[in-house]
């Protein structure tokens, strides 16, 4: 698979509102209406992550969900992470 070049990461993130690079990861915080909506969103993310066999780190703080993506086996950001970000944004429905 291979790590993405910095320019490619920047280009991809410019088309993914809310996603930001933090070192070797990309991160986004989603604000949901309430705790139940946050949990439902995480369930949709989990289904998509399982289907892609690429799983984000997930932090839930009441109605806020933070997703962190990195391809640990590659040591940084790959196409899988960009695809995951797109998929998880689509899970917001």
Helices and strands as residue ranges (DSSP letters): H 6-14, E 20-22, E 25-31, H 35-52, E 57-61, E 64-69, H 79-90
